[in-house]
Amino acid sequence: MVRTRTDYEWALESVNTDGDIEDHHFADKLKGLVQNVYQMDKGLRLVLVRTTWDLDIESILNRGWAYPEDNDGKLPAEFDNGEKVPQRFHAEWASLGGR
């Protein structure tokens, strides 16, 4: 049986004019990452990242991203890999003015 662990983290992605991600800034809590998500600089994109690890071989099994900007400013119900976004992240997003 594979031993796994799933981690969640918020990230601000620095995106260049071609749409390529140049850098990530990660935090466990959204408030620690941005003070006002609606006043972010151009070129920054917010995302919630879900990573599942295989603890036996210390490797990533699966990773998914949930972009509010791709869902009319609302945190999507699912990550792009089909896994559900836990309700606590919807509440955290809403507490800082997200939809």
ROSE-4610 file (N, C-alpha, C; in Angstrom, 1 decimal, always signed):
// ROSE-4610
residu = [M/M/M/V/V/V/R/R/R/T/T/T/R/R/R/T/T/T/D/D/D/Y/Y/Y/E/E/E/W/W/W/A/A/A/L/L/L/E/E/E/S/S/S/V/V/V/N/N/N/T/T/T/D/D/D/G/G/G/D/D/D/I/I/I/E/E/E/D/D/D/H/H/H/H/H/H/F/F/F/A/A/A/D/D/D/K/K/K/L/L/L/K/K/K/G/G/G/L/L/L/V/V/V/Q/Q/Q/N/N/N/V/V/V/Y/Y/Y/Q/Q/Q/M/M/M/D/D/D/K/K/K/G/G/G/L/L/L/R/R/R/L/L/L/V/V/V/L/L/L/V/V/V/R/R/R/T/T/T/T/T/T/W/W/W/D/D/D/L/L/L/D/D/D/I/I/I/E/E/E/S/S/S/I/I/I/L/L/L/N/N/N/R/R/R/G/G/G/W/W/W/A/A/A/Y/Y/Y/P/P/P/E/E/E/D/D/D/N/N/N/D/D/D/G/G/G/K/K/K/L/L/L/P/P/P/A/A/A/E/E/E/F/F/F/D/D/D/N/N/N/G/G/G/E/E/E/K/K/K/V/V/V/P/P/P/Q/Q/Q/R/R/R/F/F/F/H/H/H/A/A/A/E/E/E/W/W/W/A/A/A/S/S/S/L/L/L/G/G/G/G/G/G/R/R/R]
num = [1/1/1/2/2/2/3/3/3/4/4/4/5/5/5/6/6/6/7/7/7/8/8/8/9/9/9/10/10/10/11/11/11/12/12/12/13/13/13/14/14/14/15/15/15/16/16/16/17/17/17/18/18/18/19/19/19/20/20/20/21/21/21/22/22/22/23/23/23/24/24/24/25/25/25/26/26/26/27/27/27/28/28/28/29/29/29/30/30/30/31/31/31/32/32/32/33/33/33/34/34/34/35/35/35/36/36/36/37/37/37/38/38/38/39/39/39/40/40/40/41/41/41/42/42/42/43/43/43/44/44/44/45/45/45/46/46/46/47/47/47/48/48/48/49/49/49/50/50/50/51/51/51/52/52/52/53/53/53/54/54/54/55/55/55/56/56/56/57/57/57/58/58/58/59/59/59/60/60/60/61/61/61/62/62/62/63/63/63/64/64/64/65/65/65/66/66/66/67/67/67/68/68/68/69/69/69/70/70/70/71/71/71/72/72/72/73/73/73/74/74/74/75/75/75/76/76/76/77/77/77/78/78/78/79/79/79/80/80/80/81/81/81/82/82/82/83/83/83/84/84/84/85/85/85/86/86/86/87/87/87/88/88/88/89/89/89/90/90/90/91/91/91/92/92/92/93/93/93/94/94/94/95/95/95/96/96/96/97/97/97/98/98/98/99/99/99]
x = [+0.8/+0.0/+0.9/+0.6/+1.3/+0.9/+1.9/+1.7/+1.7/+0.7/+0.6/+0.3/+0.6/+0.2/-0.2/-1.2/-1.7/-1.5/-0.9/-0.6/-1.4/-1.8/-2.4/-1.6/-1.5/-0.8/-1.3/-1.4/-1.7/-0.5/-0.6/+0.6/+0.2/+1.1/+1.0/+2.1/+1.6/+2.5/+2.8/+4.1/+4.5/+4.5/+3.7/+3.5/+4.0/+4.8/+5.3/+4.2/+4.6/+3.6/+3.2/+4.0/+3.7/+2.9/+2.6/+1.7/+2.5/+3.9/+4.7/+4.9/+4.9/+5.1/+6.6/+7.0/+8.4/+8.8/+7.9/+8.2/+6.9/+7.1/+6.0/+6.3/+5.3/+5.4/+4.4/+4.8/+3.9/+3.6/+2.4/+2.0/+1.0/+1.0/-0.1/-1.4/-1.4/-2.6/-2.7/-3.8/-4.0/-3.7/-4.1/-3.9/-2.4/-1.6/-0.2/+0.5/-0.3/+0.2/-0.2/-1.4/-1.9/-2.8/-2.8/-3.6/-5.0/-5.0/-6.2/-6.1/-6.8/-6.7/-7.1/-7.9/-8.4/-7.5/-6.4/-5.5/-4.1/-4.1/-2.8/-2.2/-0.9/-0.2/-0.5/-0.4/-0.5/+0.6/+0.4/+1.4/+1.5/+0.6/+0.5/-0.9/-0.8/-2.0/-2.1/-3.2/-3.4/-3.9/-3.4/-3.8/-3.7/-4.6/-4.5/-4.0/-2.9/-2.2/-2.4/-2.8/-2.9/-1.9/-1.1/+0.0/-0.1/-0.2/-0.2/+1.2/+1.7/+3.1/+3.0/+3.9/+4.2/+5.3/+5.0/+6.0/+7.1/+6.8/+7.8/+8.9/+8.7/+9.7/+10.0/+9.3/+9.5/+9.3/+8.2/+8.0/+6.5/+6.3/+4.9/+4.2/+3.0/+2.1/+1.1/+0.7/-0.3/-0.3/-0.6/-0.6/-1.8/-2.5/-3.7/-3.7/-4.3/-4.3/-5.8/-6.1/-7.5/-7.3/-7.6/-7.5/-8.8/-8.9/-10.2/-10.4/-9.4/-9.6/-10.2/-10.0/-10.6/-12.0/-12.6/-13.9/-14.7/-14.6/-15.3/-15.0/-13.8/-13.4/-13.8/-14.4/-14.8/-13.8/-13.5/-12.6/-13.4/-12.8/-13.5/-13.9/-14.9/-15.3/-14.3/-13.5/-12.5/-11.2/-10.1/-8.9/-8.9/-7.9/-7.9/-7.7/-7.3/-7.2/-8.4/-9.5/-10.8/-11.0/-10.0/-10.1/-10.9/-11.7/-12.5/-11.7/-12.0/-11.4/-12.1/-11.4/-12.0/-12.7/-13.8/-14.6/-13.9/-12.9/-12.2/-11.4/-11.1/-10.4/-11.4/-12.6/-13.7/-14.0/-14.0/-14.3/-13.1/-11.9/-10.7/-10.8/-11.1/-11.2/-12.3/-13.4/-14.5/-14.2/-13.5/-13.2/-12.3/-11.6/-10.8/-11.4/-12.7/-13.4/-13.5/-13.1/-13.3/-14.7/-15.1/-16.5/-16.8]
y = [-1.2/+0.0/+1.3/+2.2/+3.4/+4.4/+4.9/+5.9/+7.3/+8.1/+9.4/+10.5/+11.7/+12.9/+13.9/+14.7/+15.7/+17.1/+18.0/+19.4/+20.4/+21.5/+22.6/+23.8/+24.7/+26.0/+27.0/+28.2/+29.3/+29.8/+30.2/+30.8/+32.0/+32.9/+34.0/+33.6/+33.5/+33.2/+34.5/+34.8/+35.9/+35.4/+36.1/+35.7/+36.8/+36.4/+37.4/+37.7/+38.6/+39.0/+37.9/+36.9/+35.7/+34.7/+35.0/+34.0/+32.9/+33.0/+32.0/+32.4/+31.4/+31.6/+31.7/+32.8/+33.0/+32.7/+32.8/+32.6/+32.3/+31.7/+31.4/+32.0/+32.5/+32.9/+32.2/+31.3/+30.4/+30.8/+30.4/+30.6/+29.6/+29.2/+28.3/+29.0/+30.3/+31.1/+32.2/+32.4/+33.4/+34.8/+35.1/+36.4/+36.7/+35.7/+36.0/+36.2/+35.9/+36.1/+37.4/+37.7/+39.0/+39.7/+40.9/+41.7/+42.0/+42.3/+42.5/+41.9/+40.8/+40.0/+40.7/+41.8/+42.6/+43.7/+43.9/+45.0/+44.4/+43.2/+42.6/+43.3/+43.4/+43.9/+43.1/+43.8/+43.1/+42.1/+41.0/+40.0/+39.0/+39.2/+38.2/+37.5/+36.2/+35.3/+34.5/+34.4/+33.7/+32.3/+31.3/+29.9/+29.1/+28.1/+27.2/+25.9/+25.4/+24.2/+23.0/+21.9/+20.6/+19.6/+19.2/+18.2/+17.0/+15.8/+14.5/+13.9/+13.5/+12.9/+11.4/+10.7/+9.3/+9.3/+9.0/+9.1/+8.1/+6.9/+5.9/+6.2/+6.9/+7.2/+8.7/+9.5/+10.9/+11.6/+11.3/+11.9/+12.4/+13.3/+13.8/+12.8/+12.4/+11.5/+12.3/+13.4/+14.2/+15.6/+16.5/+18.0/+18.6/+19.5/+20.1/+21.6/+22.4/+23.9/+24.3/+25.3/+25.9/+27.4/+28.0/+29.4/+30.2/+31.1/+31.9/+32.7/+33.2/+34.1/+33.3/+32.0/+31.2/+30.8/+31.3/+30.9/+32.1/+33.2/+34.5/+35.0/+34.8/+35.3/+34.4/+33.3/+32.4/+31.2/+30.7/+29.6/+28.4/+27.6/+26.5/+25.4/+24.6/+23.5/+22.4/+22.3/+21.3/+21.9/+21.1/+21.4/+21.0/+21.4/+21.0/+19.5/+18.8/+17.3/+16.6/+17.3/+16.7/+16.5/+16.7/+16.6/+17.8/+17.6/+18.6/+19.6/+20.9/+21.9/+21.9/+21.6/+21.6/+22.9/+22.8/+23.9/+25.0/+24.6/+25.6/+26.6/+26.2/+27.2/+28.1/+27.6/+28.5/+29.6/+29.2/+30.1/+31.1/+30.6/+31.5/+32.5/+32.1/+33.0/+34.0/+33.6/+34.5/+35.5/+35.1/+36.0/+37.2/+37.0/+38.2/+38.9/+38.7/+39.4/+38.6/+37.4/+36.6/+36.2/+35.8/+35.5/+34.0]
z = [+0.0/+0.0/+0.0/-0.9/-1.0/+0.1/+0.8/+1.8/+1.1/+1.3/+0.7/+1.7/+1.2/+2.0/+0.9/+1.3/+0.4/+1.1/+0.3/+0.8/-0.1/+0.5/-0.2/+0.1/-0.9/-0.7/-1.7/-1.3/-2.2/-2.8/-4.1/-4.8/-5.6/-5.7/-6.7/-7.7/-9.0/-10.1/-10.8/-11.0/-11.8/-13.3/-14.1/-15.5/-16.4/-17.4/-18.4/-19.4/-20.4/-21.4/-22.4/-22.4/-23.3/-22.5/-21.2/-20.5/-19.8/-19.9/-19.2/-17.7/-16.9/-15.5/-15.2/-14.6/-14.3/-12.9/-12.0/-10.6/-9.8/-8.6/-7.7/-6.3/-5.7/-4.3/-3.5/-2.6/-1.9/-0.5/+0.0/+1.4/+1.8/+3.1/+3.6/+3.7/+4.1/+4.2/+3.2/+2.7/+1.6/+2.1/+3.4/+3.9/+4.0/+4.2/+4.3/+2.9/+1.9/+0.5/-0.1/+0.1/-0.5/+0.5/+0.6/+1.5/+0.8/-0.4/-1.1/-2.5/-2.7/-3.9/-5.2/-5.0/-6.1/-6.5/-5.7/-6.1/-6.4/-6.9/-7.3/-8.5/-8.5/-9.7/-10.9/-12.1/-13.3/-13.4/-14.0/-14.2/-13.0/-12.0/-10.9/-11.1/-10.8/-10.9/-9.7/-9.0/-7.8/-8.2/-7.4/-7.6/-6.3/-6.1/-5.0/-5.6/-5.0/-5.5/-4.6/-5.1/-4.4/-4.8/-3.9/-4.2/-3.4/-4.1/-3.4/-3.6/-2.4/-2.4/-2.1/-2.7/-2.4/-1.4/-0.1/+1.0/+0.9/+0.3/+0.3/-0.7/-1.8/-2.7/-2.8/-1.9/-1.8/-3.1/-3.8/-5.1/-5.2/-6.1/-6.4/-7.2/-6.7/-7.4/-8.3/-7.8/-8.6/-8.1/-9.0/-8.7/-9.4/-8.8/-9.4/-9.0/-9.9/-9.7/-9.8/-9.0/-9.1/-9.2/-10.3/-10.6/-10.5/-9.5/-9.4/-10.7/-11.3/-12.4/-13.6/-13.6/-14.7/-14.4/-13.3/-12.9/-12.4/-13.2/-12.9/-11.5/-11.0/-9.7/-8.6/-8.8/-7.8/-7.8/-6.6/-6.5/-7.1/-8.0/-8.6/-7.6/-7.9/-7.1/-7.1/-8.2/-8.4/-9.0/-8.7/-9.3/-10.7/-11.5/-12.9/-13.1/-12.0/-12.1/-11.7/-11.4/-11.0/-9.5/-8.7/-7.2/-6.7/-5.7/-5.1/-4.3/-4.4/-3.5/-2.2/-1.1/+0.2/+0.6/+1.3/+1.6/+2.4/+3.2/+4.0/+3.1/+1.9/+1.0/+0.4/+0.1/-0.4/+0.7/+2.0/+3.1/+3.2/+3.1/+3.2/+2.1/+0.9/-0.3/-0.1/+0.4/+0.6/+1.7/+2.7/+3.9/+3.5/+2.3/+1.9/+0.6/+0.5/-0.6/-1.9/-1.9/-3.2/-3.3/-4.5/-4.7/-4.4]
